[in-house]
Amino acid sequence: MPTVHVDLADRAYDVIVEAGSLSKAGELITDANLAGKKLAVISDQTVASHHADTLVAALKATGFAPTLHTVPAGEASKSMSSVETLCREMIRAGHDRKSLVVALGGGVVGDLAGFVAAIFYRGVPFVQIPTTIVSQVDSSVGGKTGVNAPEGKNLIGAFHQPRLVIVDPETLRTLPDREYHEGFAEAIKHAAIRDAAMLADLAALDPASRDVPADLLARNIAIKARVVEADEHETLGIRAHLNFGHTIGHGIEASVPYGEMLHGEAISLGLKAALFLSEKHTRFPAETSAQIIALLEQFNLPLTLPASITTDSVMEKLSRDKKFDAGAIRFVLLDKPGSAIVSHEVTSADLHEAIEHLRN
């Protein structure tokens, strides 16, 4: 059973990666010495239909008293109105400051439930049980929680670390192809910024299969964990490396109605744009860019920006991104395979050119 420890002093926690761990969630939460028996399970309606019964049964079997709260599936649920609805439901269900929130779902549910936990009764502990590739290898670890605003993605939120993360690779079997494939954009990003050898391991996977080795998931999680440990609140410029492909990617994602383009699909386009700028500014090897782009193509991720998304729209959206510092652009580039840097040399003209490059 691969376990990744996230060492954040008094906020340290483990990420347990094991097939079948969903049915042992009650035991794992008990072993983590999390206080209280009241649990609010937050999920979306689609994930709940597949996995909530297993989770609730496992929790009840170990003496917990769970209540289930669901939101519609999709990015539109990552909103302040959903936060208010969930908080009020939890109050009516009798939850208090001794309750525990359990997030069962993908990145949307994890971000939403984590933010609810951060503010409910001024903060209660929470557990992440991610059910998609993108949430298992990325968003469930690190403590970034929050919701979207009409003006941009993830602009309202808080840092609130989970107390435990339970990753069950078996949950990936219920994902539709599109939702399964999009998560590999984050895994490919991890390889690009920290572990170039992983590119070959990802290339060896069959995109039609749901058999993702637990060790490969744990390897991705460890990359995220080490970066978070070094720069938890993104004040030193190290955690910013995880944003490779995300500045333009988030701008693209915010340029269409939420949910029309999945997060990993937008990040795929952002990665291609960031590779283009890396070649331009750091002389990053074109052959490695081609290898990364071939991987994105292997997992059926988009590489061409739809004509309906204007460059001006993307530029306007990304100008509000949190990765801008007092109006200056902090753009993550690759300087060599498996190594990222934060550059202040990328200009607005460069961003415009990179977005236009995505139309080829």
C-alpha positions in Angstrom: 0.0 0.0 0.0 1.9 3.1 -1.2 1.6 6.0 1.3 2.8 9.5 0.7 3.4 11.6 3.8 2.9 15.3 3.4 5.1 16.9 6.1 3.6 20.2 7.2 4.4 20.1 10.9 1.2 20.2 12.9 -0.8 20.0 9.7 0.9 16.9 8.3 -1.1 14.1 6.8 -0.9 10.9 4.8 -2.1 10.1 1.3 -3.0 6.4 1.2 -3.1 4.8 -2.3 -4.7 1.4 -2.3 -7.2 -0.5 -4.5 -10.4 -1.1 -2.5 -9.6 1.6 0.1 -13.0 3.2 -0.3 -14.6 0.2 1.4 -12.1 0.6 4.3 -12.6 4.4 4.7 -14.1 4.1 8.2 -11.1 2.2 9.4 -8.6 4.5 7.8 -10.3 7.6 9.2 -10.4 6.0 12.7 -6.7 5.1 12.4 -5.9 8.7 11.6 -7.3 9.7 15.0 -9.7 12.2 13.6 -12.1 13.5 16.4 -15.8 13.3 16.4 -18.4 10.8 15.0 -20.5 13.2 12.9 -19.4 13.2 9.2 -20.8 15.3 6.4 -20.1 13.5 3.1 -20.1 16.0 0.2 -20.3 14.6 -3.3 -21.9 15.3 -6.7 -24.9 13.4 -7.9 -23.0 11.3 -10.5 -20.2 10.2 -8.2 -22.7 9.6 -5.3 -24.7 7.2 -7.5 -21.6 5.1 -8.0 -19.8 5.3 -4.7 -21.8 6.9 -1.9 -23.4 3.6 -0.7 -20.0 1.9 -0.3 -18.6 4.9 1.6 -21.6 5.4 3.9 -21.7 1.7 4.7 -18.0 1.7 5.5 -18.4 4.7 7.8 -21.4 3.3 9.6 -19.6 0.0 10.1 -17.0 1.8 12.2 -19.4 3.8 14.3 -19.6 7.1 12.4 -22.9 8.9 11.8 -22.6 10.2 8.2 -25.0 12.5 6.3 -24.9 12.7 2.6 -25.0 16.1 0.7 -24.9 16.3 -3.1 -24.6 19.0 -5.7 -25.1 18.7 -9.5 -22.1 17.3 -11.3 -20.0 19.9 -13.1 -17.9 23.1 -12.7 -21.0 25.2 -12.3 -21.4 23.8 -8.7 -18.1 25.4 -7.7 -19.9 28.5 -6.6 -20.7 30.6 -3.5 -24.4 29.6 -3.8 -23.4 26.0 -3.5 -21.3 26.8 -0.5 -24.2 28.5 1.2 -26.6 25.7 0.4 -24.2 23.0 1.7 -23.4 25.0 4.9 -27.1 25.4 5.6 -27.9 21.8 4.9 -25.1 20.8 7.4 -26.5 23.1 10.1 -30.0 21.6 9.7 -28.5 18.1 9.8 -27.0 18.9 13.3 -23.4 19.3 12.3 -21.2 21.5 14.5 -17.5 22.4 15.1 -16.8 18.8 16.0 -18.0 17.4 12.7 -15.8 16.1 9.9 -16.3 16.8 6.2 -15.5 14.1 3.7 -15.1 15.1 0.1 -16.1 12.2 -2.3 -15.5 13.2 -5.9 -13.3 14.9 -8.4 -11.6 18.3 -8.3 -14.8 20.3 -8.2 -16.1 18.4 -5.2 -12.8 18.5 -3.4 -12.3 22.2 -3.9 -15.9 23.0 -2.9 -16.1 20.6 0.1 -12.7 21.8 1.3 -13.8 25.4 1.2 -17.0 24.5 3.1 -14.8 22.8 5.7 -12.6 25.9 5.9 -15.4 28.2 6.8 -18.0 26.0 8.5 -18.1 27.0 12.2 -14.9 28.9 11.3 -13.2 25.7 10.2 -13.6 21.9 10.7 -11.3 19.1 9.6 -11.9 17.3 6.3 -10.8 14.2 4.4 -10.3 13.9 0.7 -11.5 10.8 -1.3 -10.7 11.8 -4.9 -12.3 9.8 -7.7 -10.7 11.2 -10.8 -7.1 11.2 -12.2 -6.9 15.0 -11.9 -8.0 15.0 -8.3 -6.0 11.9 -7.3 -2.7 13.2 -8.6 -3.2 16.9 -8.0 -6.1 18.8 -6.5 -6.7 16.6 -3.4 -3.2 17.4 -2.1 -2.0 20.8 -1.0 -4.8 22.5 0.7 -6.0 24.8 -2.0 -9.8 25.1 -1.7 -12.2 27.4 -3.2 -14.9 28.3 -5.8 -15.1 30.2 -9.0 -16.4 33.7 -9.7 -17.9 34.9 -13.0 -14.7 36.9 -13.4 -12.4 33.8 -13.2 -11.6 30.4 -11.8 -10.6 29.8 -8.2 -10.7 33.4 -7.2 -12.5 32.9 -3.9 -11.0 30.4 -1.5 -8.7 29.5 1.4 -5.8 27.3 2.2 -7.2 24.4 4.3 -5.1 21.2 4.4 -7.0 17.9 4.5 -6.3 15.6 7.5 -6.2 12.5 5.3 -6.4 11.6 1.6 -7.7 8.2 0.5 -7.0 7.3 -3.1 -8.7 4.2 -4.4 -7.7 3.5 -8.1 -10.8 1.3 -8.5 -13.0 4.4 -8.5 -11.5 5.4 -11.9 -13.4 2.5 -13.5 -16.7 4.4 -13.4 -15.4 7.5 -15.2 -16.5 8.3 -18.7 -13.6 8.4 -21.2 -13.5 12.1 -21.4 -13.3 12.7 -17.7 -10.7 9.9 -17.3 -8.5 11.2 -20.0 -8.5 14.9 -18.9 -6.7 14.1 -15.7 -3.6 12.9 -17.5 -2.9 16.6 -18.4 -1.9 17.1 -14.7 0.2 13.9 -14.6 2.0 14.9 -17.8 2.6 18.3 -16.2 4.2 16.7 -13.2 6.6 14.7 -15.4 7.4 17.9 -17.4 8.3 19.9 -14.3 9.9 17.4 -12.0 10.3 13.8 -13.4 11.2 13.6 -17.1 11.6 9.8 -16.8 7.9 9.6 -16.0 7.1 10.7 -19.6 8.0 7.2 -20.8 6.0 5.5 -18.1 2.9 7.5 -19.0 3.5 6.7 -22.7 3.4 3.0 -21.7 -0.2 3.3 -20.4 -3.1 2.2 -22.5 -5.6 5.1 -22.7 -8.4 2.6 -23.2 -7.7 0.9 -19.9 -8.5 1.9 -16.4 -5.5 0.1 -14.9 -3.4 2.8 -13.5 -0.6 1.4 -11.2 -0.9 2.6 -7.6 2.8 3.3 -7.6 2.5 5.7 -10.6 -0.3 7.6 -8.8 1.8 7.7 -5.6 4.8 9.0 -7.7 2.7 11.9 -9.0 1.3 12.6 -5.5 4.9 12.7 -4.1 5.8 15.4 -6.6 2.9 17.5 -5.5 3.7 16.8 -1.8 7.3 17.8 -2.0 6.5 21.1 -3.8 3.7 21.9 -1.2 6.1 21.2 1.7 8.6 23.6 0.3 6.2 26.4 -0.4 2.8 25.8 1.1 1.3 29.2 0.5 3.0 29.9 -2.8 5.1 32.8 -1.3 8.6 31.5 -2.4 7.9 30.9 -6.1 8.4 27.1 -5.8 4.8 26.1 -5.7 4.2 28.3 -8.7 6.0 25.6 -10.7 2.8 23.5 -10.4 1.1 26.2 -12.5 3.0 25.2 -15.6 0.4 25.4 -18.4 -2.2 26.9 -16.1 -2.0 30.6 -16.8 -3.2 30.4 -20.4 -5.1 27.2 -19.6 -7.2 28.9 -17.0 -7.8 31.8 -19.3 -9.1 29.4 -21.9 -11.3 27.6 -19.4 -12.8 30.8 -18.2 -13.6 32.0 -21.7 -16.4 29.5 -22.2 -19.3 28.6 -19.9 -18.0 26.6 -16.9 -18.0 22.9 -17.7 -18.1 23.3 -21.5 -14.3 22.6 -21.5 -13.0 20.3 -18.8 -10.1 21.5 -16.7 -7.6 19.0 -18.1 -8.6 19.8 -21.7 -7.9 23.5 -21.1 -4.6 22.7 -19.4 -3.6 20.6 -22.4 -3.9 23.7 -24.5 -2.1 25.7 -21.8 0.8 23.2 -21.8 1.2 23.4 -25.5 1.3 27.2 -25.3 3.8 27.1 -22.4 6.0 24.7 -24.3 6.0 27.1 -27.2 7.1 29.9 -24.9 9.7 27.7 -23.2 11.3 27.0 -26.6 11.3 30.7 -27.3 12.7 32.0 -24.0 14.9 29.1 -22.5 15.8 27.2 -25.6 13.9 24.2 -24.2 14.5 21.2 -26.6 11.9 21.0 -29.3 12.2 17.2 -29.3 11.0 17.1 -25.7 8.2 19.4 -26.5 7.1 17.1 -29.2 7.3 14.1 -26.8 5.0 15.9 -24.4 2.6 17.0 -27.1 2.5 13.4 -28.4 1.5 12.3 -24.9 -1.4 14.8 -24.7 -2.5 13.5 -28.1 -2.2 9.9 -26.9 -4.8 10.7 -24.1 -7.1 12.4 -26.6 -6.6 15.8 -25.2 -7.2 18.9 -27.4 -4.3 20.7 -29.0 -6.1 23.2 -31.2 -8.0 26.2 -29.8 -11.6 26.4 -31.0 -12.2 29.3 -33.3 -15.1 30.4 -31.1 -12.7 31.3 -28.3 -11.1 34.7 -29.1 -7.6 35.6 -28.2 -8.9 38.9 -26.7 -11.2 36.9 -24.4 -8.4 34.6 -23.2 -6.1 37.6 -22.6 -8.8 39.4 -20.6 -9.5 36.4 -18.4 -5.9 35.5 -17.7 -5.2 39.1 -16.7 -7.2 38.4 -13.5 -5.3 35.3 -12.8 -3.7 34.9 -9.3 -0.4 34.2 -11.0 0.0 37.9 -11.9 2.0 39.9 -9.3 1.0 43.5 -9.1 0.1 43.4 -12.8 3.4 41.8 -13.7 3.4 38.5 -15.5 4.9 35.5 -13.6 5.0 32.8 -16.2 6.2 29.2 -15.6 8.6 27.9 -18.2 10.6 24.7 -18.6 14.3 25.3 -18.8 15.2 21.6 -19.3 13.3 18.3 -19.2 12.0 17.8 -15.7 12.8 21.3 -14.5 10.7 24.5 -14.3 11.4 28.1 -13.6 9.3 31.2 -13.0 10.1 33.8 -15.6 9.4 37.6 -15.6 10.5 37.9 -19.2 7.3 36.8 -20.8 5.4 39.8 -22.2 1.8 40.3 -23.1 2.8 40.1 -26.8 4.4 36.7 -26.0 1.1 35.5 -24.4 -0.9 36.8 -27.5 1.5 34.9 -29.8 1.3 31.7 -27.8 -2.5 31.8 -27.9 -2.4 32.3 -31.6 0.0 29.4 -31.8 -2.8 27.1 -30.5 -4.8 27.7 -33.6 -2.3 25.8 -35.7 
